[in-house]
């Protein structure tokens, strides 16, 4: 079999699965773009133009965009700050390593809405943390860790939910680094810090960037956790999109917000 025929065979085998996914994504994108331009509106009112974009480009959208970006960036970076040393530790062989791995991965198997409700019981105004701190005298009154103006509760839940994912990414990247490089550096007189600074960290930068970007994209489009623990104002872009579509039946503005989310995530 020639190389050309072999490539064609692979493409034909991939076509049913990849073609179906690509077709559905393309259909959704085209429909969203047309709705943002005033066409195929579920209310039956079609008016081609940029009216929907003019309406959606206001201060409320800007506030929602800045809030969503802040939460996604802070959560992704703090998640990596916690994930990296944890991944370094998991490279070693120690007692109960499998048990620790299983505990770390537990949030991966929980839907975001379930995870939000679980953590809500811990960080709520009368949750476990506040009640303990008040009873032992550290706090005079409970702290507002959810629905706060800065989204601290959302950031805390997002870090807990995405920490296992970033840890797995960094762990796999560190595992791909050949141990011979570390041994060679040590033989040349490098200490543990020098090995980390000059060998491990530079070689793991692609994995670090990949983990931060993937977690950022997931958090940027999150709806469930922001609904449970987010501030009243500003809402996230996903909440604003849902409210426009379901509450105000304004699918055009919702489509504009969806495009903003997709474009910024791709960038």
C-alpha positions in Angstrom: 0.0 0.0 0.0 1.4 3.4 -1.0 1.7 6.2 1.4 -1.1 8.1 -0.3 -3.5 5.2 -0.1 -2.6 4.7 3.6 -3.3 8.3 4.4 -6.6 8.1 2.5 -7.6 5.0 4.4 -6.9 6.7 7.8 -9.0 9.7 6.8 -11.9 7.5 5.7 -11.7 5.6 9.0 -11.7 8.9 11.0 -14.5 10.5 8.9 -17.6 9.1 10.7 -16.5 10.3 14.1 -14.6 13.4 13.3 -17.0 14.4 10.5 -20.0 14.1 12.8 -18.3 16.3 15.5 -17.1 18.8 12.9 -20.6 19.0 11.3 -22.3 19.7 14.6 -19.8 22.3 15.7 -20.0 24.0 12.3 -23.8 24.0 12.4 -23.8 25.5 15.9 -21.3 28.2 15.0 -23.1 29.2 11.8 -26.4 29.3 13.7 -24.9 31.4 16.5 -23.3 33.9 14.1 -26.6 34.2 12.1 -28.5 34.8 15.3 -26.0 37.5 16.4 -26.8 39.3 13.1 -30.5 39.2 13.7 -31.5 36.1 11.7 -33.1 32.9 12.8 -34.4 34.5 16.0 -36.7 32.1 17.9 -39.1 35.0 18.6 -39.8 35.2 14.8 -38.4 38.8 14.5 -35.7 38.8 11.9 -33.8 41.9 11.1 -30.3 41.5 9.5 -27.7 43.9 10.8 -25.5 44.8 13.8 -28.4 45.9 16.1 -27.8 43.0 18.5 -24.1 43.8 18.8 -24.8 47.5 19.4 -27.3 46.5 22.2 -25.0 44.0 23.9 -21.9 46.3 23.9 -22.7 48.1 27.1 -21.3 48.6 30.6 -23.0 45.5 32.0 -21.3 43.3 29.4 -18.0 44.9 30.1 -18.4 44.3 33.8 -19.3 40.7 33.2 -16.3 40.3 30.9 -13.8 41.7 33.4 -15.3 39.6 36.2 -15.2 36.4 34.2 -11.6 37.1 33.0 -10.4 37.9 36.5 -11.9 34.7 38.0 -10.6 32.5 35.2 -7.1 34.0 35.2 -6.7 34.0 39.0 -8.1 30.5 39.4 -5.9 29.0 36.6 -2.7 30.5 38.0 -3.3 29.7 41.6 -4.4 26.2 40.6 -1.0 25.8 38.8 0.9 27.1 41.8 -0.7 24.4 43.9 -0.6 21.7 41.2 3.1 22.0 40.4 4.7 21.1 43.8 2.0 18.4 44.2 3.0 16.9 40.9 6.7 17.0 41.9 5.9 15.2 45.1 3.9 12.5 43.2 6.9 11.7 41.1 8.4 10.0 44.1 7.6 6.6 45.4 6.1 6.7 48.9 3.7 4.8 51.1 0.0 5.3 50.2 0.8 7.0 46.9 -2.1 5.3 45.2 -4.5 6.4 47.9 -3.3 10.0 47.6 -3.8 9.9 43.8 -7.3 8.6 44.3 -8.2 11.3 46.7 -6.7 14.0 44.5 -8.7 12.8 41.5 -12.1 12.7 43.2 -13.3 16.1 42.0 -12.8 15.0 38.4 -15.7 12.6 38.8 -18.1 15.2 40.2 -20.3 17.4 38.1 -19.5 21.1 38.6 -23.0 21.7 40.1 -22.6 18.9 42.7 -19.1 20.1 43.5 -20.3 23.7 44.0 -23.0 22.5 46.4 -20.6 20.4 48.4 -18.0 23.2 48.8 -20.9 25.6 49.5 -21.6 23.7 52.8 -18.0 24.3 53.8 -17.5 28.0 52.9 -21.1 29.3 53.3 -21.9 32.1 55.8 -22.9 29.5 58.4 -20.7 26.7 56.9 -18.2 24.5 58.6 -15.2 26.9 58.3 -17.0 29.9 59.6 -18.7 28.0 62.4 -15.3 26.5 63.6 -13.5 29.9 63.4 -16.2 31.6 65.3 -16.5 28.9 68.0 -12.7 28.9 68.7 -12.7 32.7 68.9 -10.6 33.6 65.8 -13.6 35.4 64.2 -16.2 37.5 66.0 -18.7 37.0 63.2 -18.8 34.8 60.1 -17.0 35.9 56.9 -19.0 36.1 53.6 -17.1 33.7 51.4 -19.8 33.2 48.8 -21.7 35.7 46.8 -19.1 38.2 47.7 -18.3 41.2 45.5 -14.9 39.8 44.4 -15.8 36.3 43.5 -13.5 34.7 46.1 -15.9 31.9 46.8 -16.1 31.1 43.0 -12.3 31.2 42.8 -11.9 28.8 45.8 -14.4 26.3 44.3 -12.8 26.5 40.8 -9.3 25.8 42.3 -10.6 22.8 44.2 -12.5 21.5 41.1 -9.6 22.0 38.6 -6.6 21.2 40.7 -6.7 17.4 39.9 -6.9 18.2 36.2 -3.9 20.5 36.2 -2.0 18.1 38.5 -2.5 15.2 36.0 -1.2 17.4 33.1 1.9 18.5 35.0 2.5 15.0 36.4 2.4 13.5 32.8 4.8 16.2 31.6 7.3 15.6 34.4 7.1 11.9 33.9 8.1 12.3 30.3 11.3 14.1 31.3 14.1 11.5 31.2 15.7 10.8 34.5 19.1 10.6 32.8 19.0 14.4 32.5 18.6 14.8 36.2 21.4 12.2 36.9 23.7 14.0 34.5 23.1 17.3 36.1 23.7 15.9 39.6 26.9 14.2 38.4 28.1 17.6 37.2 27.6 19.0 40.7 24.2 20.5 40.4 22.1 20.6 43.6 18.4 19.9 44.0 17.5 23.5 43.4 19.7 23.8 40.3 18.3 20.6 38.9 14.8 22.0 39.3 15.7 25.5 38.0 17.8 24.4 35.0 16.3 21.0 34.0 12.8 20.2 35.3 11.2 23.6 35.2 12.3 24.7 31.6 11.3 21.3 30.2 7.9 21.4 31.9 6.9 24.9 30.7 4.9 23.6 27.7 2.8 21.5 30.1 2.4 24.4 32.5 1.1 26.6 29.7 -1.2 23.8 28.4 -2.7 23.3 31.9 -3.3 27.0 32.5 -4.9 27.5 29.1 -7.2 24.5 29.3 -8.3 25.4 32.9 -8.8 29.0 31.9 -11.1 28.1 29.0 -13.2 25.8 31.2 -13.6 28.4 33.9 -14.2 31.3 31.4 -17.3 29.5 30.1 -18.5 28.1 33.5 -22.1 28.6 34.5 -22.9 26.2 37.3 -20.4 27.4 39.9 -21.0 31.1 39.2 -24.7 30.5 39.7 -24.2 28.8 43.1 -21.5 31.0 44.6 -21.0 34.0 42.4 -21.8 37.7 43.2 -25.2 39.2 42.4 -23.4 41.7 40.2 -21.6 41.5 38.0 -22.6 38.1 36.7 -20.4 35.9 34.6 -20.7 36.0 30.8 -22.3 32.6 30.8 -25.0 33.7 33.3 -25.6 36.9 31.3 -26.0 34.8 28.2 -28.5 32.4 29.8 -30.5 35.2 31.3 -30.8 37.0 27.9 -31.9 33.8 26.2 -34.2 32.2 28.8 -35.5 35.1 30.9 -35.7 37.9 28.3 -36.1 35.6 25.3 -33.4 37.7 23.5 -31.5 35.0 21.6 -29.7 37.6 19.5 -27.8 39.2 22.4 -27.3 35.7 23.9 -25.6 34.7 20.6 -23.4 37.7 20.7 -22.2 36.8 24.2 -21.6 33.2 23.1 -19.4 34.5 20.3 -17.5 36.7 22.7 -16.9 33.7 25.0 -15.7 31.4 22.1 -13.5 34.0 20.5 -11.8 35.0 23.7 -11.3 31.4 24.7 -9.7 30.6 21.3 -7.5 33.6 21.5 
